[in-house]
Amino acid sequence: MSLRADQKALVFFAAVAVLGAGVRVLRAAGGPPPSAPQPALDRQIRSSDSALQSGRKRKDGRRTTSRKGTGAAAQADTGRRSRSVGPLDRRGYVGNRLDLDIATAAQIDSLPGVTPLMARRIVTDRMSRGPFLSADGLRRVVGVGSKFLKGIDTLITFSGTFVQASPSDTIIPKRRRGRGNK
């Protein structure tokens, strides 16, 4: 019994689909892959954690003190934060990397070297064209080049997840200025 060319193509595509589904099932059953060390992300997390800020020494050698965070409640809060965060505990993150396919503009703006305008461009492009899927897909955003990608490549990932966007995803809250910054 001989198969026609269109039947052969159909059998080929069916075999590829079955093999692809099998690979996804095996990867899902195996758990998340081990993540590589990310010193830039770890440094950013440490610098933004207000609990660590209260005990840090300044350049002149004196310890900084904070009005908040010196009581027993702050110490209990620090204990709660020391737990490890799972990959699904925070929206927009896969492991310790920011997933640009579902992150909000405020989350993208928190990356080093990303301006609020660029964060809005990324979210707006994703809302109109769909998920990026890879760093090459991110290049379709105006202003994203190889230098920009090199600066954030260890901090981001792409899941290919399509999320129904809301207008609040493009909002970036204004940062408050400190007393000395006017």
Buried (B, 14 or more C-beta within 10 A) or exposed (E): EEEEEEEEEEEEEEEEEEEEEEEEEEEEEEEEEEEEEBEBBEEBEEEEEEBEEBEEEEEEEEEEEEEEBEEEEBEEBBEEEEEEEEEEEEEBBBBBBBBBBBBBBBBBBBBEEBEBEBBBBBBBBBBEEEBBBEBEBBBEBEEBEEEBBEBBBBBBBBBEEEBEBEEEBBEBEEEEEEEEEE
